[in-house]
Amino acid sequence: MKKYFVILLSLVAVASAYADKRDSIGSVVDEVIWVVGDEAILKSEVEVTRIQAAMEGIRWNGDPDCAIPEQLAVQKLFLHQAAIDSIEVTENEIASGIEQRIDYMIQQTGSREKLEEYKKQSLSQIRQSMHDDLRDQMLIQRMKEKLVKDINVTPAEVRRYFRELPADSVPFVPTEVEVQIIANTPRISIEEINRVKDELRDYTDRINKGETSFQTLARLYSEDPGSRRAGGELDYTGRGMLDPAFAAVAFNLTDPKKISKIVESEFGFHIIQLVDKRGDKIKVRHILRKPVVSDSAVNASIAFLDTIADYIRNGETPKQLEGLYVGTFNFEDAATIFSDDKDTRNNRGLMFNRSERGQTSRFQMQDLPSEVARVVDGMQVGDVSKAFSMINDQGKTVCVIAKLKSRTEGHKATITEDFQVMKDIVMEKRREKVLHDWVVNKIKNTYVHVSDDYRNCKFEYEGWIR
């Protein structure tokens, strides 16, 4: 499931906007307005957050002059506890998150150049300015997840909540669909594979001759956004978390000065360098290069899938299966026989929506890959689409035909049809209460000083004023 996130604007750009605002309203002397533990909150921080929120269209509950410093104070409480509990995020995770957000912002602005023009920063400066803010967000999120990880609710509690819910408060469940797919991966030419391998051999040769470093080439040429910024470095990782082919070579490296042979994984082609081994975990750096799929290969895959779709619509058996297949040829059989997608092939093509809350075959439109959602949106139940191309989770081009298995139109939730929806609501309310109570208790046990200007505020959490 794709996680929803708000576009993060550069704090440098926001600070610049704040500076422009100060120039227009006169000089503002900065001051400490709150102290939480040994952390100070400055008036300038509040103004920067206010401008950032305005640019992102965020609205505050209540008076922003009160809500903003309280939010900053709560964040400091979670960060303090994360430090106590030794919660960490790796540079690779931060870099990957930054790349996701930059890719999204490029989509919104139209191009890298337009993004840089809008932000008045280079892409490198944008990455740097986002780093600390994103790191703190990830630490806060992990701290919250730790605090609520053991929460659960019983079916009886869900039924009771729904029974006591006023009729006008029953949630609306958006339209949900079940989708099946058959995927075909376009063939990459031998010439293109050799081109990529020659590039990697050249990198190895340049490193071995001392002309440059592995890290420099990784930053310049690697196509792994999660590690590129860190010079290709992956943090300590167990064998089971890596692609099997990658892991087989990486865990056999013994000399940090040597570069591995070229490795093919499901993501592309790599060269690997050992950094360190620690128990059953390994730290390596790598350079990933991905062969480019030609238009002719994509067209060939689309033609193949359109032929399969025609057989399915007509109930005809493909010529290559004549004498081997008995019965009416259908989408489910075709997915099992022809699909390249390992996640759906054994489920007769059925896609699954996976999240931290479990797995379901139902998707809301925004949770589907965007290319699939666009196609499915105009289909009737049972329809099989024309073939189309998309980029999968590994960043590879694949061609797909889709079938709309079911559609449940948007409706008011019922306990019989939407038990999971209601359970999620009850769980979320339980989590909110646990986190709220934790903050209140944390305030009681933390040194807090609030400037007199804020003593008449109506805060979400009690205990700030003493």
C-alpha positions as CSV (number, residue, x, y, z in Angstrom):
1,M,0.0,0.0,0.0
2,K,1.4,3.4,-0.9
3,K,1.8,5.5,2.1
4,Y,0.2,9.0,2.1
5,F,2.6,11.8,2.8
6,V,2.5,15.6,2.7
7,I,4.9,17.2,0.4
8,L,7.8,18.6,2.5
9,L,8.9,22.1,1.5
10,S,12.5,23.0,2.1
11,L,13.1,24.6,5.5
12,V,15.7,26.8,3.8
13,A,13.1,28.1,1.3
14,V,10.7,28.6,4.1
15,A,13.2,30.4,6.2
16,S,13.9,32.6,3.2
17,A,10.2,33.4,2.9
18,Y,10.2,34.2,6.6
19,A,13.1,36.6,6.1
20,D,11.2,38.3,3.3
21,K,8.2,38.6,5.7
22,R,10.4,40.1,8.4
23,D,11.8,42.7,5.9
24,S,8.3,43.8,5.1
25,I,7.0,44.1,8.7
26,G,10.1,45.4,10.4
27,S,12.9,43.8,12.5
28,V,11.8,40.9,14.7
29,V,13.9,40.1,17.7
30,D,14.0,36.3,18.2
31,E,13.2,34.9,21.7
32,V,12.7,31.6,23.6
33,I,9.0,31.1,24.1
34,W,8.9,27.5,25.5
35,V,11.4,25.2,27.1
36,V,10.7,21.4,27.1
37,G,13.3,19.5,29.0
38,D,16.6,21.0,27.8
39,E,15.2,21.9,24.4
40,A,14.2,25.5,23.6
41,I,11.4,26.6,21.1
42,L,12.1,29.9,19.4
43,K,9.6,32.4,18.1
44,S,11.3,32.1,14.7
45,E,10.5,28.3,14.7
46,V,6.9,29.0,15.2
47,E,6.9,31.5,12.3
48,V,8.8,29.2,10.0
49,T,6.2,26.4,10.8
50,R,3.4,28.8,10.2
51,I,4.6,29.8,6.7
52,Q,5.4,26.2,5.8
53,A,1.9,25.1,6.8
54,A,0.3,28.0,4.8
55,M,2.3,26.9,1.7
56,E,1.1,23.3,2.2
57,G,-2.5,24.3,2.8
58,I,-2.5,22.9,6.4
59,R,-5.2,24.2,8.8
60,W,-4.8,24.3,12.5
61,N,-7.3,23.3,15.1
62,G,-7.8,26.4,17.2
63,D,-5.5,29.4,17.4
64,P,-2.3,28.8,15.4
65,D,-0.4,31.0,17.9
66,C,-1.2,28.3,20.5
67,A,-1.4,25.1,18.3
68,I,2.0,25.6,16.6
69,P,4.2,25.8,19.6
70,E,2.3,23.0,21.3
71,Q,2.9,20.8,18.3
72,L,6.6,21.6,18.3
73,A,6.7,20.8,22.1
74,V,5.0,17.5,21.6
75,Q,7.5,16.6,18.8
76,K,10.4,17.3,21.2
77,L,8.8,14.9,23.8
78,F,8.6,12.1,21.3
79,L,12.2,12.8,20.1
80,H,13.5,12.8,23.7
81,Q,11.9,9.4,24.4
82,A,13.2,8.0,21.1
83,A,16.7,8.9,22.2
84,I,16.1,7.3,25.6
85,D,14.8,4.1,23.9
86,S,17.7,4.1,21.4
87,I,15.3,4.2,18.4
88,E,17.2,4.9,15.2
89,V,16.7,5.4,11.5
90,T,19.5,4.8,9.0
91,E,20.9,7.2,6.5
92,N,19.7,4.8,3.8
93,E,16.2,5.0,5.1
94,I,16.4,8.8,5.2
95,A,17.9,9.0,1.7
96,S,15.2,6.7,0.3
97,G,12.4,8.9,1.9
98,I,14.0,12.0,0.5
99,E,14.1,10.5,-3.0
100,Q,10.4,9.5,-2.7
101,R,9.4,13.0,-1.8
102,I,11.6,14.6,-4.5
103,D,10.2,12.3,-7.1
104,Y,6.7,13.3,-6.0
105,M,7.6,17.0,-6.1
106,I,9.1,16.6,-9.6
107,Q,5.8,15.0,-10.7
108,Q,3.9,18.0,-9.3
109,T,6.1,20.7,-10.8
110,G,6.7,18.9,-14.1
111,S,10.4,18.6,-14.2
112,R,13.6,18.7,-12.2
113,E,14.5,22.1,-13.6
114,K,11.1,23.6,-12.7
115,L,11.4,22.2,-9.1
116,E,14.8,23.8,-8.7
117,E,13.5,27.1,-10.1
118,Y,10.5,27.0,-7.7
119,K,12.6,26.1,-4.7
120,K,15.5,28.4,-5.8
121,Q,17.8,25.6,-4.9
122,S,19.8,22.9,-6.6
123,L,18.5,19.3,-6.2
124,S,21.5,18.6,-3.9
125,Q,20.6,21.6,-1.7
126,I,16.9,20.4,-1.5
127,R,18.1,17.0,-0.3
128,Q,20.3,18.5,2.4
129,S,17.6,20.9,3.6
130,M,15.1,18.0,4.0
131,H,17.4,15.7,5.8
132,D,17.1,16.6,9.5
133,D,13.3,17.3,9.3
134,L,12.6,13.9,7.7
135,R,14.9,12.2,10.2
136,D,12.9,13.7,13.1
137,Q,9.6,12.7,11.5
138,M,10.8,9.1,11.0
139,L,12.0,8.9,14.6
140,I,8.7,10.3,15.9
141,Q,6.7,7.9,13.8
142,R,8.8,4.9,15.1
143,M,8.4,6.1,18.7
144,K,4.6,6.2,18.2
145,E,4.5,2.8,16.6
146,K,6.4,1.4,19.6
147,L,4.0,2.9,22.1
148,V,0.9,1.4,20.3
149,K,2.3,-1.9,19.0
150,D,0.5,-4.1,21.5
151,I,-2.9,-2.5,21.2
152,N,-5.7,-4.7,20.0
153,V,-9.5,-4.8,20.1
154,T,-12.0,-7.7,20.3
155,P,-14.9,-8.3,17.9
156,A,-17.3,-7.6,20.8
157,E,-15.7,-4.1,21.3
158,V,-16.1,-3.3,17.6
159,R,-19.8,-4.4,17.6
160,R,-20.4,-2.4,20.8
161,Y,-18.8,0.7,19.3
162,F,-20.8,0.4,16.1
163,R,-24.1,-0.2,18.1
164,E,-23.5,3.0,20.2
165,L,-22.5,5.2,17.2
166,P,-25.1,7.9,16.2
167,A,-26.5,7.3,12.8
168,D,-25.1,10.5,11.4
169,S,-21.6,9.5,12.6
170,V,-21.5,6.2,10.7
171,P,-18.5,6.4,8.4
172,F,-18.7,6.4,4.6
173,V,-16.7,3.7,2.9
174,P,-15.3,4.8,-0.4
175,T,-15.6,2.6,-3.5
176,E,-13.4,-0.5,-3.3
177,V,-12.3,-2.8,-6.1
178,E,-10.7,-6.2,-6.5
179,V,-8.3,-6.4,-9.4
180,Q,-6.5,-9.3,-11.2
181,I,-3.6,-8.8,-13.4
182,I,-1.4,-10.7,-15.9
183,A,2.1,-9.2,-16.3
184,N,4.7,-9.7,-19.0
185,T,8.2,-8.3,-18.7
186,P,9.5,-6.9,-22.0
187,R,12.7,-8.6,-23.1
188,I,15.9,-6.6,-22.9
189,S,18.3,-7.0,-25.8
190,I,21.7,-8.6,-25.3
191,E,23.3,-5.4,-26.7
192,E,21.7,-3.3,-23.9
193,I,22.7,-5.8,-21.2
194,N,26.3,-5.8,-22.5
195,R,26.3,-2.0,-22.5
196,V,25.3,-1.9,-18.8
197,K,27.9,-4.6,-18.0
198,D,30.6,-2.7,-19.9
199,E,29.8,0.4,-17.8
200,L,30.1,-1.5,-14.5
201,R,33.4,-3.1,-15.8
202,D,34.7,0.4,-16.5
203,Y,33.8,1.6,-13.0
204,T,35.6,-1.4,-11.5
205,D,38.7,-0.7,-13.7
206,R,38.7,3.0,-12.7
207,I,38.5,2.1,-9.0
208,N,41.2,-0.5,-9.2
209,K,43.5,2.0,-10.9
210,G,43.0,4.5,-8.2
211,E,41.5,7.1,-10.6
212,T,38.4,7.5,-8.4
213,S,36.6,5.9,-5.4
214,F,33.6,3.6,-5.3
215,Q,31.6,6.1,-3.3
216,T,32.2,8.9,-5.9
217,L,31.0,6.7,-8.8
218,A,28.0,5.5,-6.7
219,R,26.9,9.1,-6.1
220,L,27.3,9.9,-9.8
221,Y,25.9,6.8,-11.5
222,S,24.1,4.4,-9.2
223,E,20.3,4.1,-9.9
224,D,19.5,3.0,-6.3
225,P,18.0,6.2,-4.8
226,G,18.1,4.8,-1.3
227,S,21.9,4.4,-1.2
228,R,23.2,6.7,-3.9
229,R,23.5,9.7,-1.6
230,A,25.4,7.7,0.9
231,G,28.0,6.6,-1.7
232,G,26.2,3.4,-2.4
233,E,26.4,2.2,1.2
234,L,23.8,-0.1,2.7
235,D,23.6,-0.3,6.5
236,Y,24.2,-3.6,8.3
237,T,21.7,-6.1,6.8
238,G,20.9,-9.7,7.2
239,R,20.9,-12.2,4.3
240,G,17.2,-12.5,4.3
241,M,16.6,-8.8,3.7
242,L,18.6,-8.8,0.4
243,D,17.9,-10.2,-3.1
244,P,19.2,-13.8,-3.0
245,A,21.6,-13.3,-5.9
246,F,22.9,-10.1,-4.4
247,A,23.3,-11.7,-0.9
248,A,25.1,-14.8,-2.3
249,V,27.9,-12.6,-3.7
250,A,27.9,-9.9,-0.9
251,F,28.3,-12.4,1.9
252,N,31.2,-14.2,0.2
253,L,33.2,-11.0,0.0
254,T,36.2,-10.9,2.3
255,D,38.5,-8.1,1.1
256,P,37.2,-4.5,1.4
257,K,39.7,-3.5,-1.3
258,K,38.2,-5.8,-3.9
259,I,35.2,-5.2,-6.1
260,S,32.8,-8.1,-6.7
261,K,31.9,-9.6,-10.1
262,I,28.8,-8.2,-11.8
263,V,25.7,-9.4,-10.1
264,E,22.2,-9.6,-11.6
265,S,19.3,-9.1,-9.3
266,E,15.6,-8.4,-9.8
267,F,16.5,-4.7,-9.7
268,G,19.2,-4.7,-12.3
269,F,23.0,-5.2,-12.4
270,H,25.4,-4.4,-9.5
271,I,29.0,-4.3,-8.5
272,I,29.5,-4.6,-4.7
273,Q,32.2,-3.6,-2.3
274,L,32.5,-5.0,1.3
275,V,32.6,-2.4,4.1
276,D,32.3,-4.6,7.2
277,K,30.9,-7.8,8.7
278,R,29.3,-8.0,12.1
279,G,27.9,-11.3,13.2
280,D,25.3,-12.5,10.7
281,K,25.0,-9.0,9.2
282,I,26.9,-7.3,6.5
283,K,27.6,-3.7,5.5
284,V,28.4,-3.2,1.8
285,R,28.2,-0.4,-0.8
286,H,27.0,-1.1,-4.3
287,I,26.4,0.6,-7.7
288,L,23.1,-0.4,-9.5
289,R,22.6,0.1,-13.2
290,K,19.3,-0.8,-14.9
291,P,19.2,-1.8,-18.6
292,V,16.8,0.4,-20.7
293,V,13.8,-1.4,-22.2
294,S,13.4,-0.6,-25.9
295,D,10.1,0.7,-27.4
296,S,10.0,-2.4,-29.7
297,A,10.3,-4.7,-26.7
298,V,7.4,-2.9,-24.9
299,N,5.3,-3.1,-28.1
300,A,6.0,-6.8,-28.4
301,S,4.9,-7.5,-24.8
302,I,1.7,-5.4,-25.3
303,A,0.9,-7.3,-28.5
304,F,1.4,-10.6,-26.7
305,L,-0.9,-9.6,-23.8
306,D,-3.6,-8.3,-26.2
307,T,-3.6,-11.6,-27.9
308,I,-4.1,-13.4,-24.6
309,A,-6.8,-11.0,-23.7
310,D,-8.6,-11.7,-26.9
311,Y,-8.4,-15.5,-26.2
312,I,-9.9,-14.9,-22.7
313,R,-12.8,-12.7,-24.0
314,N,-13.6,-15.2,-26.7
315,G,-13.3,-18.3,-24.4
316,E,-10.8,-19.7,-26.9
317,T,-7.7,-21.8,-26.0
318,P,-4.4,-20.3,-27.1
319,K,-2.7,-22.3,-29.9
320,Q,0.3,-23.1,-27.7
321,L,-2.0,-24.8,-25.2
322,E,-4.2,-26.8,-27.7
323,G,-4.2,-30.5,-26.6
324,L,-2.8,-29.6,-23.2
325,Y,-5.6,-27.6,-21.7
326,V,-9.2,-28.8,-21.1
327,G,-12.1,-26.4,-20.4
328,T,-13.0,-22.8,-21.2
329,F,-9.9,-20.7,-21.1
330,N,-10.2,-17.8,-18.6
331,F,-8.3,-15.0,-17.0
332,E,-7.4,-17.0,-13.8
333,D,-5.9,-19.8,-15.9
334,A,-4.0,-17.3,-18.1
335,A,-2.5,-15.6,-15.0
336,T,-1.3,-18.9,-13.6
337,I,0.3,-20.0,-16.9
338,F,1.5,-16.7,-18.5
339,S,2.0,-14.1,-15.8
340,D,5.6,-13.0,-14.8
341,D,4.4,-11.3,-11.6
342,K,5.4,-13.6,-8.8
343,D,3.2,-11.8,-6.2
344,T,0.0,-12.5,-8.1
345,R,0.6,-15.5,-10.3
346,N,-0.1,-18.1,-7.6
347,N,-3.2,-16.2,-6.6
348,R,-4.7,-16.5,-10.0
349,G,-3.8,-12.9,-10.8
350,L,-5.4,-11.4,-7.7
351,M,-3.7,-8.3,-6.3
352,F,-3.3,-7.9,-2.6
353,N,-3.3,-4.6,-0.6
354,R,-0.7,-5.0,2.1
355,S,-0.2,-2.6,5.0
356,E,1.0,-2.6,8.6
357,R,-2.6,-3.6,9.5
358,G,-2.7,-6.7,7.4
359,Q,-3.6,-7.9,4.0
360,T,-6.8,-7.6,1.9
361,S,-7.7,-8.1,-1.7
362,R,-9.8,-4.8,-1.6
363,F,-8.3,-1.6,-2.8
364,Q,-9.5,2.0,-2.7
365,M,-8.6,3.7,-6.0
366,Q,-5.8,5.8,-4.4
367,D,-4.2,2.6,-3.1
368,L,-3.8,1.0,-6.5
369,P,-0.7,1.7,-8.7
370,S,-1.7,4.8,-10.6
371,E,-1.6,3.2,-14.0
372,V,-3.8,0.3,-12.9
373,A,-6.3,2.7,-11.2
374,R,-6.7,4.8,-14.4
375,V,-7.5,1.7,-16.4
376,V,-9.8,0.0,-13.9
377,D,-11.8,3.2,-13.1
378,G,-13.7,3.0,-16.4
379,M,-14.2,-0.8,-16.4
380,Q,-17.3,-2.9,-15.6
381,V,-17.0,-6.0,-13.4
382,G,-15.7,-8.9,-15.5
383,D,-14.1,-6.6,-18.1
384,V,-10.5,-7.4,-19.3
385,S,-8.5,-4.3,-20.3
386,K,-6.3,-3.7,-23.2
387,A,-2.6,-4.1,-22.4
388,F,-0.7,-1.1,-21.0
389,S,2.8,-0.5,-19.6
390,M,3.7,0.6,-16.0
391,I,6.7,0.7,-13.6
392,N,6.6,-2.0,-10.9
393,D,7.9,-1.8,-7.3
394,Q,11.4,-2.8,-8.5
395,G,11.5,0.2,-10.9
396,K,11.2,-2.1,-14.0
397,T,8.9,-1.6,-17.0
398,V,6.3,-4.3,-17.2
399,C,3.2,-4.7,-19.4
400,V,-0.1,-5.7,-17.9
401,I,-3.7,-6.6,-18.7
402,A,-6.2,-6.2,-15.9
403,K,-9.5,-7.7,-15.0
404,L,-12.0,-6.0,-12.6
405,K,-13.0,-8.8,-10.4
406,S,-15.4,-6.9,-8.1
407,R,-16.5,-3.4,-7.3
408,T,-18.2,-2.3,-4.1
409,E,-19.7,1.2,-4.5
410,G,-19.2,3.8,-1.8
411,H,-21.7,3.4,1.1
412,K,-22.4,3.9,4.7
413,A,-20.5,1.2,6.7
414,T,-22.4,-1.8,8.0
415,I,-21.0,-4.1,10.7
416,T,-21.7,-7.2,8.5
417,E,-20.0,-6.0,5.3
418,D,-17.4,-3.6,6.7
419,F,-16.3,-5.2,9.9
420,Q,-12.6,-4.5,9.1
421,V,-13.3,-0.8,8.4
422,M,-15.0,-0.5,11.8
423,K,-12.2,-2.4,13.5
424,D,-9.7,-0.1,12.0
425,I,-11.7,2.9,13.3
426,V,-11.9,1.5,16.8
427,M,-8.2,0.6,16.7
428,E,-7.2,4.1,15.6
429,K,-9.3,5.7,18.4
430,R,-7.6,3.4,20.9
431,R,-4.2,4.4,19.5
432,E,-5.0,8.1,19.7
433,K,-6.1,7.7,23.3
434,V,-2.9,5.8,24.3
435,L,-0.7,8.4,22.6
436,H,-2.7,11.3,24.1
437,D,-2.4,9.8,27.6
438,W,1.3,9.2,27.1
439,V,1.9,12.8,26.1
440,V,0.0,14.1,29.2
441,N,2.0,11.8,31.5
442,K,5.3,12.8,29.8
443,I,4.5,16.4,30.3
444,K,4.0,15.8,34.1
445,N,7.5,14.2,34.3
446,T,9.3,16.8,32.1
447,Y,10.6,20.2,32.9
448,V,8.4,22.7,31.0
449,H,8.5,26.5,31.0
450,V,5.9,28.4,28.9
451,S,6.2,32.2,28.2
452,D,3.5,34.3,29.8
453,D,2.2,35.2,26.4
454,Y,0.9,31.6,26.0
455,R,-0.7,31.1,29.4
456,N,-4.2,31.9,28.3
457,C,-4.1,29.4,25.4
458,K,-6.5,26.5,25.1
459,F,-4.2,23.5,24.5
460,E,-5.0,20.0,23.3
461,Y,-2.9,18.5,26.1
462,E,-3.2,19.5,29.8
463,G,-0.3,20.2,32.0
464,W,1.8,22.7,30.1
465,I,1.0,25.6,32.4
466,R,2.3,25.2,36.0
